[in-house]
Amino acid sequence: MTSTLLDIPFDHYQRYAAAAHLLQALALDAPRVLEVGANRQRLLGQFLPQATFLYTDLHAEGDETDFVVADATALPFADQQFDAVVSLDVLEHIPAALRTRAIAEMARVAGRAVIVGFPPQRPWVERAELDANGRWHELFGEDYVWLQEHKEFGLVQTEDVVQTFEAAGMEVLRFGQGNADLWAGLMGAHFIKVKFPELEPLVQAADRLYNSRVFAGDHSDAPYREYYVAVRSDADAARLRADPPFQAGSDAEATALLTGLAGGLRALALRAHNAEREWESTARMLDAYIADLAVAKREWGTTAEYVHQLQAAKDQGDADWLSREAAGQAALQQVQAALQQRSAEIDELGQVVAQRDDQLIQADARLQDEREQQARARQDLQHKLQEDAEAYARSRRKWKLAMLALAVGGLVAGYLVAWATS
């Protein structure tokens, strides 16, 4: 193992050194390997220089000939085109409903084996990620983007992985690696390094110590990451059982040192972060005081200038104050005289108004008498008309009687004349 690989971040080393050990245990001669969801460093190829690699991801990392843009759920390759397929820390970033399709695609294009590594849905894994995310949050005030995606998509259900591989006719072996609490502590150290770049050499030294002395024996009943190896032949399964990874003796001294370092860095980072925030608060207060002082100085200068102006005005006004006061008294007397004259005019107008009111009352009385006389005249006229009508009616009846009598007399005279001549 080269010193360059021993210097990579411990979390990367965990994944790729484990996958390299599992591929080597299969005794593949110059294998053709497909890595699904590869990172831009192509680290797996550096662990296995004798193998031929093709890398895929959803987005291109350049114009490299060994890279293909491909969706894990629809790999553009023939059945069993590769000796082995590897996918590390990818499934938890695929929506849960699509994971079995991705696993089935990996099994389809794999000739001998598929290796998938991921943080599984386990209580201790959830606690470790919550702890690590909390360390990022307490430094930056937000969730760490990849851990937030784990929460959104959910960690991987191992039963789905096993069932999908078995449905493809493959035998599945499981290997756990990486104490979850130690993983959370070291991830916290990396987060601290982002906040305080001055600690980068110390964190790099911790990575190298883990990679060189702790990784090989970092097996636990509560591992952060699990590897599921699906093989097509019993012989490959036997090889893996005969040479399982992570079985070296535990380096308790180095592990204790890393655990203590992670905890100490966190305490130091929090103190530095709190001191930084307090200093920023103090600096803001100082800036505010300076700004207030500048404003106060400007206001004091304005006030002083105003006082000078007032004093000058007072000095200028003292000379003619008495004359202005006399002029004011004269003007006041004129106003008082005008008010008295106006009051007399108002009293006179009031008398005129009173006289007019009396005239209106008298005119109203006369108008009332005229209205009463007119009413009596109308009554007398109506009475006279009624009498005339009655007299007319009587004369009319008399005229009718006279005419009737005349007619009767004429008839009688006619009869008499006729009788006499006969």
C-alpha positions as CSV (number, residue, x, y, z in Angstrom):
1,M,0.0,0.0,0.0
2,T,1.5,3.4,-1.0
3,S,1.9,6.2,1.4
4,T,-0.4,8.3,-0.8
5,L,-3.4,6.0,-0.2
6,L,-2.6,5.9,3.5
7,D,-3.0,9.7,3.6
8,I,-6.5,9.8,2.1
9,P,-9.4,10.6,4.4
10,F,-10.3,7.7,6.7
11,D,-13.9,7.4,5.4
12,H,-12.7,6.9,1.8
13,Y,-10.1,4.5,3.0
14,Q,-12.7,2.4,4.8
15,R,-14.7,2.0,1.6
16,Y,-12.1,1.3,-1.0
17,A,-9.6,-0.7,1.1
18,A,-12.5,-3.0,2.1
19,A,-13.7,-3.4,-1.5
20,A,-10.2,-4.1,-2.7
21,H,-9.7,-6.8,0.0
22,L,-12.9,-8.5,-1.1
23,L,-12.0,-8.4,-4.8
24,Q,-8.6,-9.8,-4.0
25,A,-10.1,-12.6,-1.9
26,L,-12.0,-13.7,-5.1
27,A,-8.6,-14.4,-6.7
28,L,-9.6,-12.7,-10.0
29,D,-6.7,-12.4,-12.5
30,A,-6.7,-9.0,-14.1
31,P,-10.5,-8.6,-13.6
32,R,-12.7,-6.2,-15.5
33,V,-14.5,-4.2,-12.8
34,L,-17.4,-1.7,-13.1
35,E,-17.8,0.8,-10.3
36,V,-21.3,2.3,-10.2
37,G,-21.5,5.8,-8.7
38,A,-17.8,6.3,-8.7
39,N,-16.2,9.5,-7.3
40,R,-14.0,11.8,-9.3
41,Q,-10.7,10.4,-7.7
42,R,-11.2,6.9,-9.1
43,L,-9.7,5.6,-5.8
44,L,-10.7,2.0,-6.3
45,G,-8.5,1.7,-9.3
46,Q,-5.5,3.0,-7.2
47,F,-6.0,0.2,-4.7
48,L,-6.2,-2.5,-7.5
49,P,-3.8,-1.4,-10.3
50,Q,-3.8,-4.8,-11.9
51,A,-7.6,-4.6,-12.7
52,T,-9.3,-2.8,-15.6
53,F,-11.9,-0.4,-14.4
54,L,-14.9,1.4,-16.0
55,Y,-16.6,4.0,-13.9
56,T,-20.2,5.3,-14.1
57,D,-22.1,8.1,-12.5
58,L,-25.1,10.4,-13.3
59,H,-22.8,13.3,-14.2
60,A,-19.6,13.4,-16.2
61,E,-16.3,14.1,-14.4
62,G,-14.5,15.1,-17.6
63,D,-13.6,13.4,-20.9
64,E,-11.9,10.4,-19.5
65,T,-12.2,7.2,-21.6
66,D,-12.8,5.1,-18.5
67,F,-16.0,7.0,-17.5
68,V,-19.6,6.5,-18.7
69,V,-22.6,8.6,-17.8
70,A,-25.2,6.0,-16.7
71,D,-28.2,5.6,-14.4
72,A,-27.7,2.8,-11.9
73,T,-31.3,1.6,-12.5
74,A,-30.7,1.2,-16.3
75,L,-27.0,0.3,-16.9
76,P,-26.2,0.4,-20.7
77,F,-24.2,-2.9,-20.6
78,A,-24.7,-6.5,-21.7
79,D,-25.5,-9.3,-19.2
80,Q,-22.4,-10.4,-17.2
81,Q,-20.2,-8.1,-19.2
82,F,-17.9,-7.5,-16.2
83,D,-16.2,-9.9,-13.8
84,A,-17.3,-7.8,-10.8
85,V,-19.5,-4.8,-10.1
86,V,-18.7,-2.5,-7.1
87,S,-20.9,0.2,-5.6
88,L,-19.9,2.0,-2.4
89,D,-22.0,4.5,-0.4
90,V,-24.4,4.9,-3.4
91,L,-27.6,3.1,-2.5
92,E,-28.5,5.4,0.4
93,H,-28.5,8.3,-2.2
94,I,-31.0,6.6,-4.5
95,P,-34.7,7.0,-3.7
96,A,-35.9,3.9,-1.7
97,A,-38.4,2.8,-4.4
98,L,-35.6,2.5,-7.0
99,R,-32.9,0.7,-5.0
100,T,-34.0,-2.8,-5.8
101,R,-34.0,-2.0,-9.5
102,A,-30.4,-0.7,-9.2
103,I,-29.3,-3.8,-7.3
104,A,-30.9,-6.0,-10.0
105,E,-29.1,-4.1,-12.7
106,M,-25.7,-4.6,-11.0
107,A,-26.4,-8.3,-10.6
108,R,-27.4,-8.5,-14.3
109,V,-24.1,-7.1,-15.6
110,A,-21.9,-8.9,-13.1
111,G,-20.2,-12.2,-14.2
112,R,-18.9,-13.4,-10.8
113,A,-19.6,-11.0,-8.0
114,V,-21.3,-7.7,-6.9
115,I,-20.0,-5.8,-3.9
116,V,-22.2,-3.1,-2.4
117,G,-21.2,-1.1,0.7
118,F,-23.5,1.3,2.6
119,P,-24.7,2.5,6.0
120,P,-27.6,0.2,6.8
121,Q,-30.9,1.0,8.6
122,R,-29.6,0.3,12.1
123,P,-30.2,2.2,15.4
124,W,-26.5,2.7,16.0
125,V,-25.9,4.0,12.5
126,E,-28.8,6.5,12.9
127,R,-27.2,7.7,16.2
128,A,-23.8,8.0,14.6
129,E,-25.1,10.1,11.7
130,L,-27.2,12.2,14.1
131,D,-24.1,12.8,16.2
132,A,-21.9,13.7,13.1
133,N,-24.6,15.9,11.6
134,G,-24.9,17.7,15.0
135,R,-21.2,18.5,15.0
136,W,-21.6,20.1,11.5
137,H,-24.7,21.9,12.6
138,E,-23.1,23.4,15.8
139,L,-20.3,24.8,13.6
140,F,-22.2,26.0,10.5
141,G,-25.8,26.3,11.6
142,E,-27.2,23.9,9.0
143,D,-27.4,20.1,8.1
144,Y,-24.5,18.4,6.3
145,V,-25.7,17.9,2.8
146,W,-25.0,14.2,2.4
147,L,-26.3,13.2,5.8
148,Q,-29.4,15.3,5.1
149,E,-29.9,13.2,2.0
150,H,-29.6,10.0,4.0
151,K,-32.5,11.3,6.2
152,E,-34.6,12.3,3.2
153,F,-34.2,9.0,1.3
154,G,-33.8,6.8,4.3
155,L,-30.9,4.4,5.1
156,V,-30.7,1.0,3.3
157,Q,-33.0,-1.9,4.3
158,T,-30.6,-4.9,4.1
159,E,-33.4,-7.4,3.6
160,D,-34.2,-5.8,0.3
161,V,-30.6,-6.1,-0.8
162,V,-30.4,-9.8,0.1
163,Q,-33.7,-10.7,-1.5
164,T,-32.9,-8.9,-4.7
165,F,-29.5,-10.7,-5.1
166,E,-31.0,-14.1,-4.2
167,A,-33.7,-13.5,-6.8
168,A,-30.9,-13.1,-9.3
169,G,-29.6,-16.6,-8.3
170,M,-26.6,-15.3,-6.3
171,E,-25.4,-16.2,-2.8
172,V,-25.0,-13.3,-0.4
173,L,-22.3,-12.8,2.3
174,R,-22.3,-9.9,4.8
175,F,-19.3,-8.1,6.4
176,G,-19.5,-5.2,8.8
177,Q,-16.7,-2.7,9.2
178,G,-16.0,0.5,11.2
179,N,-17.2,1.1,14.7
180,A,-20.0,3.6,14.4
181,D,-19.0,5.8,17.4
182,L,-15.4,6.1,16.1
183,W,-16.7,6.9,12.7
184,A,-18.9,9.7,14.1
185,G,-15.9,11.1,16.1
186,L,-13.5,11.1,13.1
187,M,-16.2,12.7,10.8
188,G,-16.6,15.4,13.4
189,A,-12.8,16.0,13.3
190,H,-13.1,16.4,9.5
191,F,-16.0,18.9,10.0
192,I,-13.9,20.8,12.5
193,K,-11.1,21.0,9.9
194,V,-13.4,22.7,7.5
195,K,-14.2,25.3,10.1
196,F,-10.6,25.7,11.2
197,P,-8.2,24.9,8.3
198,E,-5.3,25.3,10.7
199,L,-6.1,21.9,12.1
200,E,-5.8,20.1,8.7
201,P,-2.3,18.7,9.4
202,L,-3.5,17.2,12.7
203,V,-6.6,15.7,11.1
204,Q,-4.5,14.3,8.2
205,A,-2.2,12.7,10.8
206,A,-5.3,11.1,12.5
207,D,-6.4,9.8,9.1
208,R,-3.0,8.2,8.5
209,L,-3.0,6.7,12.0
210,Y,-6.5,5.1,11.4
211,N,-5.6,3.9,7.9
212,S,-2.3,2.3,8.9
213,R,-3.1,0.9,12.4
214,V,-6.8,0.8,13.1
215,F,-8.7,-0.1,9.8
216,A,-7.6,-3.7,9.5
217,G,-9.0,-4.6,12.9
218,D,-11.9,-2.1,13.0
219,H,-14.7,-4.7,13.3
220,S,-17.6,-4.2,15.6
221,D,-21.0,-5.5,16.6
222,A,-22.3,-2.0,15.8
223,P,-20.5,-1.2,12.5
224,Y,-21.2,2.0,10.6
225,R,-20.9,0.4,7.2
226,E,-21.9,-3.1,5.9
227,Y,-20.7,-4.8,2.8
228,Y,-22.9,-7.3,0.9
229,V,-21.0,-9.5,-1.5
230,A,-23.2,-11.5,-4.0
231,V,-21.4,-14.3,-5.8
232,R,-22.6,-16.8,-8.5
233,S,-20.4,-19.8,-7.5
234,D,-19.9,-21.7,-4.3
235,A,-16.1,-21.6,-4.8
236,D,-16.2,-17.7,-4.6
237,A,-18.3,-17.9,-1.5
238,A,-15.8,-20.4,0.1
239,R,-12.9,-18.0,-0.8
240,L,-14.5,-15.1,1.0
241,R,-15.3,-17.2,4.1
242,A,-11.7,-18.3,4.2
243,D,-10.3,-14.8,3.9
244,P,-12.8,-12.4,5.5
245,P,-11.8,-8.7,5.9
246,F,-11.3,-6.7,9.1
247,Q,-10.1,-9.6,11.2
248,A,-6.7,-8.3,12.3
249,G,-6.2,-7.6,15.9
250,S,-7.6,-4.4,17.3
251,D,-5.0,-1.6,18.0
252,A,-6.5,-0.4,21.3
253,E,-3.8,2.2,21.8
254,A,-4.3,3.9,18.4
255,T,-8.1,3.6,18.7
256,A,-8.1,5.3,22.2
257,L,-5.8,8.0,20.8
258,L,-8.2,8.7,17.9
259,T,-11.2,8.6,20.2
260,G,-9.6,11.1,22.6
261,L,-8.4,13.3,19.8
262,A,-11.8,13.5,18.2
263,G,-13.4,14.4,21.6
264,G,-10.7,16.9,22.4
265,L,-10.9,18.5,19.0
266,R,-14.6,18.9,19.4
267,A,-14.2,20.6,22.8
268,L,-11.5,22.8,21.4
269,A,-13.5,23.7,18.3
270,L,-16.6,24.6,20.4
271,R,-14.5,26.8,22.6
272,A,-12.9,28.5,19.6
273,H,-16.3,28.8,17.9
274,N,-17.9,30.3,20.9
275,A,-14.9,32.6,21.4
276,E,-15.2,33.6,17.8
277,R,-18.9,34.3,18.1
278,E,-18.3,36.3,21.3
279,W,-15.5,38.2,19.6
280,E,-17.7,38.9,16.6
281,S,-20.4,40.1,19.0
282,T,-17.9,42.3,20.8
283,A,-16.6,43.6,17.5
284,R,-20.2,44.4,16.4
285,M,-20.8,46.2,19.7
286,L,-17.6,48.1,19.3
287,D,-18.5,49.1,15.8
288,A,-21.9,50.2,17.1
289,Y,-20.3,52.2,19.9
290,I,-17.9,53.8,17.3
291,A,-20.8,54.6,15.1
292,D,-22.8,56.0,18.0
293,L,-19.8,58.1,19.1
294,A,-19.5,59.5,15.6
295,V,-23.2,60.4,15.5
296,A,-22.9,62.0,19.0
297,K,-19.9,64.1,17.9
298,R,-21.9,65.2,14.8
299,E,-24.9,66.0,17.0
300,W,-22.8,67.8,19.6
301,G,-21.2,69.9,16.8
302,T,-24.6,70.8,15.5
303,T,-25.9,71.6,19.0
304,A,-22.8,73.8,19.7
305,E,-23.3,75.7,16.4
306,Y,-27.0,76.2,17.2
307,V,-26.1,77.6,20.7
308,H,-23.6,80.0,19.1
309,Q,-26.4,81.1,16.7
310,L,-28.8,81.6,19.6
311,Q,-26.3,83.6,21.5
312,A,-25.6,85.8,18.5
313,A,-29.3,86.3,18.0
314,K,-29.7,87.2,21.7
315,D,-26.9,89.7,21.5
316,Q,-28.3,91.3,18.4
317,G,-31.8,91.4,19.8
318,D,-31.0,92.9,23.2
319,A,-30.4,96.3,21.6
320,D,-33.8,96.7,20.1
321,W,-35.8,94.6,22.5
322,L,-37.4,97.6,24.3
323,S,-38.4,99.2,21.0
324,R,-40.0,95.9,19.7
325,E,-41.8,95.6,23.1
326,A,-43.2,99.2,22.8
327,A,-44.2,98.5,19.2
328,G,-45.9,95.3,20.4
329,Q,-47.8,97.2,23.1
330,A,-49.0,99.8,20.6
331,A,-50.1,97.1,18.2
332,L,-51.9,95.4,21.1
333,Q,-53.8,98.6,22.0
334,Q,-54.8,99.0,18.3
335,V,-56.1,95.5,18.3
336,Q,-58.1,96.1,21.5
337,A,-59.6,99.3,20.1
338,A,-60.6,97.5,16.9
339,L,-62.2,94.8,19.0
340,Q,-64.2,97.3,21.0
341,Q,-65.4,99.0,17.9
342,R,-66.3,95.7,16.4
343,S,-68.2,94.8,19.6
344,A,-70.2,98.1,19.3
345,E,-71.1,97.3,15.7
346,I,-72.2,93.8,16.7
347,D,-74.5,95.3,19.5
348,E,-76.0,97.7,17.0
349,L,-76.5,94.9,14.5
350,G,-78.2,93.0,17.3
351,Q,-80.7,95.8,17.9
352,V,-81.5,96.0,14.2
353,V,-82.1,92.3,14.1
354,A,-84.4,92.6,17.2
355,Q,-86.4,95.3,15.4
356,R,-86.7,93.3,12.3
357,D,-87.9,90.3,14.4
358,D,-90.7,92.6,15.9
359,Q,-91.7,93.7,12.4
360,L,-91.8,90.1,11.2
361,I,-94.0,89.2,14.1
362,Q,-96.4,92.1,13.4
363,A,-96.5,91.2,9.6
364,D,-97.2,87.6,10.6
365,A,-100.2,88.8,12.7
366,R,-101.5,90.9,9.9
367,L,-101.2,88.0,7.5
368,Q,-103.1,85.8,9.9
369,D,-106.0,88.3,10.2
370,E,-106.1,88.5,6.4
371,R,-106.2,84.8,6.1
372,E,-109.1,84.7,8.6
373,Q,-111.0,87.4,6.7
374,Q,-110.5,85.6,3.4
375,A,-111.9,82.4,5.1
376,R,-115.0,84.2,6.3
377,A,-115.5,85.8,2.8
378,R,-115.3,82.4,1.2
379,Q,-117.9,81.1,3.7
380,D,-120.2,84.0,3.0
381,L,-119.8,83.5,-0.8
382,Q,-120.5,79.9,-0.5
383,H,-123.6,80.6,1.6
384,K,-124.8,83.2,-1.0
385,L,-124.2,80.8,-3.9
386,Q,-126.2,78.2,-2.1
387,E,-129.1,80.6,-1.5
388,D,-129.0,81.7,-5.1
389,A,-129.0,78.1,-6.3
390,E,-132.0,77.4,-4.1
391,A,-133.8,80.5,-5.4
392,Y,-133.1,79.5,-8.9
393,A,-134.4,76.1,-8.2
394,R,-137.6,77.6,-6.8
395,S,-138.1,80.0,-9.8
396,R,-137.4,77.1,-12.1
397,R,-140.2,75.1,-10.5
398,K,-142.6,78.0,-10.7
399,W,-141.8,78.5,-14.4
400,K,-142.4,74.9,-15.1
401,L,-145.8,75.1,-13.3
402,A,-146.7,78.2,-15.2
403,M,-145.8,76.6,-18.5
404,L,-147.8,73.5,-17.5
405,A,-150.8,75.7,-16.6
406,L,-150.5,77.5,-19.9
407,A,-150.3,74.3,-21.8
408,V,-153.4,72.9,-20.0
409,G,-155.2,76.2,-20.6
410,G,-154.4,76.1,-24.3
411,L,-155.7,72.6,-24.6
412,V,-158.9,73.5,-22.8
413,A,-159.4,76.6,-25.0
414,G,-158.9,74.4,-28.1
415,Y,-161.4,72.0,-27.0
416,L,-163.9,74.8,-26.2
417,V,-163.3,76.4,-29.6
418,A,-163.7,73.1,-31.3
419,W,-166.9,72.3,-29.4
420,A,-168.3,75.8,-30.2
421,T,-167.8,75.5,-33.9
422,S,-169.2,72.1,-34.1
